[in-house]
């Protein structure tokens, strides 16, 4: 099975190709700029270097979020277009499980975190299991950083934390029972999407087509929240 995956949900943008269980190639840039301009050239370069075409692809995979609202839409729109043109199934993978997969060889509970602003983080908790797979301990959610810190401080379990938010919140999560992933593991990668997509596809989990695949935002965008606040104030002034 040939799997093509896309991820523009965070600061990094990446595209990867796995053929019959072998990672053939991945192109990744981690600078948070112009994902919309970079993704298609990255795809074209990868396909050219691998000497294959879209017609050789059997399965698409995409990170559906949470993360950057604009970034999520870029990758989801891309896979929807390819899926529609080539009638290919799509496996949806959330950001937390994708990042956690970078340290899935750990014996500790894995906590993935991304910054959700306003003192909050997107968070998911996972555990490695046999056959290079994983189990969901707690599904992706938005929680307060202080809530997470308190939980870690008073827990008797050991954890490894992975994700972009470590750059911002490392000091507040530094406890004796916590290990931090190395910088190369904190980047969301399309190559991990390929591996997860194979696991999910074989189990019939989170498989969609171009009409049913949806982003996973978890919360409203800043623009939407500002609009709601303006509407609330307008209603109060009318009373």
C-alpha positions as CSV (number, residue, x, y, z in Angstrom):
1,X,0.0,0.0,0.0
2,X,1.3,3.5,-0.9
3,X,0.3,6.2,1.5
4,X,0.7,9.9,1.0
5,X,0.3,12.2,4.0
6,X,0.0,15.9,4.7
7,X,0.5,18.0,7.8
8,X,0.2,21.8,8.0
9,X,-1.6,21.9,11.4
10,X,1.3,23.5,13.4
11,X,4.4,25.6,12.9
12,X,5.8,22.9,10.6
13,X,4.6,21.8,7.2
14,X,5.4,18.4,5.8
15,X,4.5,15.8,3.2
16,X,5.6,12.2,3.3
17,X,5.3,9.0,1.2
18,X,5.3,5.5,2.5
19,X,5.4,2.5,0.1
20,X,4.6,-1.0,1.3
21,X,5.6,-0.1,4.9
22,X,8.8,1.7,4.0
23,X,9.2,5.5,4.4
24,X,10.4,6.5,0.9
25,X,10.6,10.2,1.6
26,X,9.6,13.2,3.6
27,X,9.9,17.0,3.0
28,X,9.5,19.2,6.1
29,X,9.9,22.8,6.8
30,X,9.5,24.2,10.4
31,X,9.3,28.0,10.1
32,X,5.5,28.7,10.5
33,X,5.4,30.7,7.2
34,X,3.3,30.5,4.1
35,X,2.2,26.8,4.3
36,X,-0.2,27.5,1.5
37,X,2.6,28.5,-0.8
38,X,5.0,25.7,0.1
39,X,2.8,22.6,0.3
40,X,2.2,22.0,-3.4
41,X,5.9,22.6,-4.4
42,X,6.9,20.2,-1.5
43,X,4.4,17.6,-2.9
44,X,5.7,18.0,-6.5
45,X,9.3,17.7,-5.3
46,X,8.6,14.6,-3.3
47,X,6.7,12.8,-6.1
48,X,9.4,13.7,-8.6
49,X,12.2,12.5,-6.3
50,X,10.4,9.2,-5.6
51,X,9.6,8.9,-9.4
52,X,5.9,8.2,-8.9
53,X,2.6,9.9,-9.6
54,X,-0.6,10.5,-7.8
55,X,-2.0,7.5,-9.7
56,X,0.3,5.3,-7.7
57,X,-1.2,6.3,-4.4
58,X,-3.7,4.0,-2.6
59,X,-4.4,6.0,0.6
60,X,-4.2,9.6,1.8
61,X,-3.6,10.7,5.4
62,X,-4.0,14.2,6.9
63,X,-3.6,15.8,10.3
64,X,-7.0,17.4,11.0
65,X,-6.0,19.4,14.0
66,X,-6.3,20.9,16.5
67,X,-3.7,23.6,15.8
68,X,-3.4,26.5,13.4
69,X,-6.9,27.2,12.0
70,X,-5.5,28.4,8.6
71,X,-2.9,25.6,8.5
72,X,-5.5,22.9,9.1
73,X,-7.6,24.1,6.3
74,X,-4.7,24.1,3.9
75,X,-3.9,20.4,4.3
76,X,-7.5,19.2,4.6
77,X,-8.5,21.1,1.4
78,X,-5.5,19.6,-0.4
79,X,-6.4,16.0,0.4
80,X,-10.0,16.6,-0.3
81,X,-9.1,17.8,-3.8
82,X,-6.8,14.8,-4.5
83,X,-9.4,12.4,-3.0
84,X,-12.1,13.8,-5.2
85,X,-10.0,13.6,-8.3
86,X,-8.6,10.1,-7.7
87,X,-11.4,8.6,-5.6
88,X,-9.0,7.8,-2.7
89,X,-9.9,7.1,0.9
90,X,-8.6,9.5,3.6
91,X,-7.5,8.7,7.1
92,X,-7.9,11.5,9.6
93,X,-5.4,11.8,12.4
94,X,-5.4,14.4,15.2
95,X,-2.4,16.5,16.1
96,X,-1.9,15.0,19.5
97,X,-1.7,11.4,18.4
98,X,0.6,12.4,15.6
99,X,3.1,14.1,17.8
100,X,2.9,11.4,20.4
101,X,3.9,8.8,17.8
102,X,7.3,10.4,17.7
103,X,8.1,9.0,21.2
104,X,5.9,5.9,21.0
105,X,8.8,3.7,22.0
106,X,8.6,5.1,25.5
107,X,7.4,3.0,28.5
108,X,6.0,6.1,30.1
109,X,2.7,7.7,29.5
110,X,3.0,10.2,26.7
111,X,1.5,13.7,26.9
112,X,1.3,15.7,23.7
113,X,0.8,19.4,24.0
114,X,0.3,22.3,21.6
115,X,-0.2,25.9,22.7
116,X,-3.9,26.9,22.6
117,X,-3.2,30.5,23.8
118,X,-4.7,32.3,26.9
119,X,-2.9,29.9,29.3
120,X,-4.4,26.8,27.7
121,X,-2.9,23.8,25.8
122,X,-4.3,21.3,23.5
123,X,-3.5,18.0,25.2
124,X,-3.8,14.2,24.6
125,X,-2.4,11.3,26.6
126,X,-1.3,8.0,25.1
127,X,0.5,4.8,25.9
128,X,2.6,2.5,23.7
129,X,1.3,-1.0,23.1
130,X,2.5,-4.0,21.2
131,X,2.8,-4.2,17.4
132,X,4.1,-0.6,17.2
133,X,0.7,0.7,18.0
134,X,-0.8,2.8,20.8
135,X,-3.8,3.2,23.1
136,X,-5.6,6.5,23.9
137,X,-5.5,7.2,27.7
138,X,-7.2,10.5,27.4
139,X,-8.5,11.9,24.1
140,X,-7.5,15.3,22.7
141,X,-8.9,18.3,24.6
142,X,-8.2,21.9,25.6
143,X,-7.1,22.3,29.2
144,X,-5.5,25.0,31.4
145,X,-1.8,24.8,31.8
146,X,-2.1,25.2,35.5
147,X,-4.5,22.3,35.6
148,X,-2.0,20.1,33.7
149,X,0.9,21.3,36.0
150,X,-1.0,20.4,39.1
151,X,-1.9,17.0,37.8
152,X,1.7,16.2,37.0
153,X,3.1,17.6,40.3
154,X,0.8,15.3,42.4
155,X,0.9,12.2,40.2
156,X,2.7,9.0,41.1
157,X,3.1,8.1,37.5
158,X,5.9,8.9,35.1
159,X,5.4,10.9,31.9
160,X,7.1,12.1,28.8
161,X,5.9,15.3,27.3
162,X,6.2,16.1,23.6
163,X,5.1,18.9,21.4
164,X,5.7,22.5,20.3
165,X,4.3,23.9,23.5
166,X,7.4,22.7,25.4
167,X,9.2,25.7,23.9
168,X,6.9,28.0,25.9
169,X,5.9,26.0,29.0
170,X,8.9,23.8,29.8
171,X,9.7,25.5,33.1
172,X,6.1,25.2,34.4
173,X,6.0,21.5,33.6
174,X,9.4,20.6,35.0
175,X,8.7,17.9,37.7
176,X,10.7,14.9,38.9
177,X,8.3,12.5,37.3
178,X,8.4,14.3,33.9
179,X,10.8,13.7,31.0
180,X,10.9,16.1,28.0
181,X,11.2,14.9,24.5
182,X,14.2,16.1,22.5
183,X,13.6,19.0,20.1
184,X,13.5,16.8,17.0
185,X,10.6,14.9,18.5
186,X,8.5,17.9,19.2
187,X,7.9,18.6,15.5
188,X,4.7,17.4,14.0
189,X,5.7,15.2,11.0
190,X,3.9,13.7,8.0
191,X,6.0,10.6,8.3
192,X,4.3,9.7,11.6
193,X,0.9,10.3,9.8
194,X,1.8,7.5,7.3
195,X,2.5,5.0,10.1
196,X,-0.7,5.9,12.0
197,X,-2.8,5.9,8.9
198,X,-1.8,2.3,8.2
199,X,-2.7,1.2,11.7
200,X,-6.1,3.0,11.5
201,X,-6.9,1.9,8.0
202,X,-6.3,-1.8,8.9
203,X,-8.7,-1.4,11.8
204,X,-11.3,0.6,9.8
205,X,-10.9,3.6,12.1
206,X,-11.3,7.3,11.0
207,X,-11.5,6.5,7.3
208,X,-13.3,9.1,5.3
209,X,-13.8,10.3,1.7
210,X,-13.6,13.8,0.2
211,X,-17.2,14.6,1.3
212,X,-17.0,13.5,4.9
213,X,-13.5,14.5,6.1
214,X,-13.7,17.4,8.6
215,X,-11.1,19.5,10.5
216,X,-10.9,19.1,14.3
217,X,-10.7,22.6,15.7
218,X,-11.9,22.0,19.3
219,X,-12.4,25.7,19.8
220,X,-13.4,28.8,17.9
221,X,-10.8,30.9,16.1
222,X,-9.7,34.3,17.5
223,X,-11.7,36.1,14.9
224,X,-14.8,34.1,15.8
225,X,-14.4,34.8,19.5
226,X,-13.9,38.5,18.8
227,X,-17.1,38.5,16.6
228,X,-19.1,36.7,19.4
229,X,-17.8,39.3,21.9
230,X,-18.9,42.2,19.6
231,X,-22.3,40.5,19.2
232,X,-22.7,40.1,22.9
233,X,-21.8,43.7,23.6
234,X,-24.2,44.9,20.9
235,X,-27.0,42.9,22.5
236,X,-26.3,44.4,25.9
237,X,-26.3,47.9,24.5
238,X,-29.7,47.2,22.9
239,X,-31.2,46.2,26.2
